[in-house]
Amino acid sequence: MITAQVLLVQATRRLNDAGVEGAAGDARALLAHVLGVERGRLTLILPDPVSHEQQTAFDRVIEARVNRQPVAQIIGKRHFYGRDFIVTGDVLDPRPETEELVAAALQAPFERVLDLGTGSGCILLTLLAEQGGATGVGVDLSGDALSVARQNAGALGVSDRVNLCQGSWFDPVVGEFDLVVSNPPYIAADEMPGLSQDVLNWEPHLALTPGGDGLDPYREIADKASKFMMPGGRLLVEIGPTQGAQVAAMFSAAGLRDVNVRRDIDGRDRVVCANMR
């Protein structure tokens, strides 16, 4: 009977041959998923034999990865800011760099948070989980994305503190907030063909690009955010690494104060922060 170690070596070779970056790590994550163990414990069971059913299941998920389906979609979850979030093809795969926005938001207390383009809910729901007693509203144009966010809210135990609304940006929003956050689609139309197959073929284009120069969501947010912010409220948005100066200028022109750009774990511009006067 074949062992887990042999399966891992074969799968890593296959992913490498297919040109998948990070083949070894992906193979380990997928094998741990199929065998039902924590990834950190996988080494302990590599000498163990695997069943025919497990081998078949592993072959199936490796084939999916060869076809560039993201690992998070294959296993159905992504670890983000210390918690697991359900991930499907209807939402963006939460990125580590987005944790910079969450960290910035948590630097000051808040009671009511609005998340524009909430997707899986990873930003909004993390903030609510970290800030007990706070309530939030998440808006997304995609009903399928909101379905995923509702599942994540239930899994994290914050369903009673969140309202998820379908609509475009501020259209369904009522009231004022002391914190507004957003990771909007920001990839310019002419940049889309350069994305990896993992992203271009598997993640929702609605959440990736608004078309044009990629800046229209920030224009919308700059134009309307102040109408939904309490005095002294904060606004934080994720940006592409080349968009910091332009988005900061929009926010300053809109009358927001203390506008600044924060960098991510790789040293790239990632979050624009501003305060309501």
SULTA-V232374 format. One record per residue. N is the residue number from 0. SS is DSSP state (H for helix, E for strand, C for the rest). OMEGA is omega in whole degrees, -180 to 180 (* if undefined). D_LAST is the distance of its C-alpha to the last C-alpha in whole Angstrom. Layout:
BEGIN
n->{N:N}
ss->{SS:SS}
omega->{OMEGA:OMEGA}
d_last->{D_LAST:D_LAST}
END
This chain:
BEGIN
n->{0:1:2:3:4:5:6:7:8:9:10:11:12:13:14:15:16:17:18:19:20:21:22:23:24:25:26:27:28:29:30:31:32:33:34:35:36:37:38:39:40:41:42:43:44:45:46:47:48:49:50:51:52:53:54:55:56:57:58:59:60:61:62:63:64:65:66:67:68:69:70:71:72:73:74:75:76:77:78:79:80:81:82:83:84:85:86:87:88:89:90:91:92:93:94:95:96:97:98:99:100:101:102:103:104:105:106:107:108:109:110:111:112:113:114:115:116:117:118:119:120:121:122:123:124:125:126:127:128:129:130:131:132:133:134:135:136:137:138:139:140:141:142:143:144:145:146:147:148:149:150:151:152:153:154:155:156:157:158:159:160:161:162:163:164:165:166:167:168:169:170:171:172:173:174:175:176:177:178:179:180:181:182:183:184:185:186:187:188:189:190:191:192:193:194:195:196:197:198:199:200:201:202:203:204:205:206:207:208:209:210:211:212:213:214:215:216:217:218:219:220:221:222:223:224:225:226:227:228:229:230:231:232:233:234:235:236:237:238:239:240:241:242:243:244:245:246:247:248:249:250:251:252:253:254:255:256:257:258:259:260:261:262:263:264:265:266:267:268:269:270:271:272:273:274:275:276}
ss->{C:C:E:H:H:H:H:H:H:H:H:H:H:H:H:H:H:C:C:C:C:C:H:H:H:H:H:H:H:H:H:H:H:H:H:C:C:C:H:H:H:H:H:H:H:C:C:C:E:C:C:H:H:H:H:H:H:H:H:H:H:H:H:H:H:H:C:C:C:C:H:H:H:H:H:C:E:E:E:E:C:C:E:E:E:E:C:C:C:C:C:C:C:C:C:H:H:H:H:H:H:H:H:H:H:C:C:C:C:C:C:E:E:E:E:E:C:C:C:C:C:H:H:H:H:H:H:H:H:H:C:C:C:C:E:E:E:E:E:E:C:C:H:H:H:H:H:H:H:H:H:H:H:H:H:H:C:C:H:H:H:E:E:E:E:E:C:C:C:C:C:C:C:C:C:C:E:E:E:E:E:E:C:C:C:C:C:C:H:H:H:H:H:H:C:C:H:H:H:H:C:C:C:C:H:H:H:H:C:C:C:C:C:C:C:H:H:H:H:H:H:H:H:H:H:H:H:H:E:E:E:E:E:E:E:E:E:E:C:C:C:C:C:H:H:H:H:H:H:H:H:H:H:C:C:C:E:E:E:E:E:E:E:C:C:C:C:C:E:E:E:E:E:E:E:C:C}
omega->{-176:180:177:179:180:178:-178:180:-179:-178:178:178:-179:179:176:180:179:178:179:178:-180:-174:-177:180:179:-180:180:-179:-178:178:177:179:-177:-178:177:179:173:-177:-179:180:-175:-178:-177:-176:180:179:-174:176:177:-179:177:-180:178:178:179:179:180:177:-178:-178:176:176:177:180:174:178:173:171:-178:-179:-178:178:-178:-178:174:180:176:177:-177:177:174:-179:177:178:174:180:174:178:180:-178:173:172:-179:-178:178:-178:178:177:178:177:179:-180:179:-179:-177:180:176:-180:177:180:-177:-174:176:179:-178:-175:-167:178:179:-176:-173:180:-176:-175:174:180:179:178:-179:-176:-179:180:178:176:-176:175:176:-178:174:179:-175:175:179:177:180:176:177:180:179:177:179:178:178:-179:-179:177:-179:-177:-177:-179:-177:175:-177:-172:176:179:-178:176:-174:-172:-179:-171:176:175:-178:-175:175:175:175:-179:177:166:-173:171:-175:-180:179:-177:-177:177:-176:-178:-179:180:177:178:180:-177:-173:-174:-171:-179:-174:-179:179:-179:-177:-173:172:-174:178:-177:179:-173:-176:178:180:176:179:-178:179:-176:-169:-172:-175:179:-176:-178:174:173:-178:-180:-177:177:178:179:171:-179:168:-172:179:-170:-173:-176:-178:-179:177:179:177:-178:178:180:179:177:176:-176:178:-178:179:-178:178:179:-179:-176:179:178:180:175:-174:-176:172:-178:177:180:175:179:*}
d_last->{68:66:63:59:60:62:59:56:58:59:56:54:57:56:53:53:56:53:51:48:46:46:49:50:47:47:50:50:47:49:52:50:49:52:54:51:51:48:47:48:51:52:54:56:58:58:62:62:64:62:63:64:61:59:60:60:56:55:57:55:51:53:54:50:49:51:50:46:45:42:43:40:42:45:45:42:39:37:36:32:30:33:34:36:35:37:37:39:39:37:34:33:34:31:31:31:28:26:26:24:21:22:22:19:18:20:19:16:17:16:18:18:17:18:20:21:24:25:29:31:28:28:24:23:27:27:23:25:28:26:24:26:25:22:23:22:22:24:24:27:29:32:34:36:33:32:35:35:32:33:36:34:32:35:37:34:34:30:32:31:27:26:27:28:27:29:27:25:22:20:23:24:21:20:17:14:14:12:13:14:17:19:23:23:27:26:30:31:34:36:35:37:40:40:38:41:43:42:38:40:42:41:37:36:35:32:30:31:30:29:31:31:29:27:24:23:22:19:19:19:16:14:15:14:12:9:12:13:10:9:6:6:8:10:11:15:18:21:22:26:27:27:23:21:20:20:18:16:16:15:12:11:13:11:8:6:6:9:11:15:18:20:24:26:30:31:29:28:24:23:19:16:13:10:6:4:0}
END
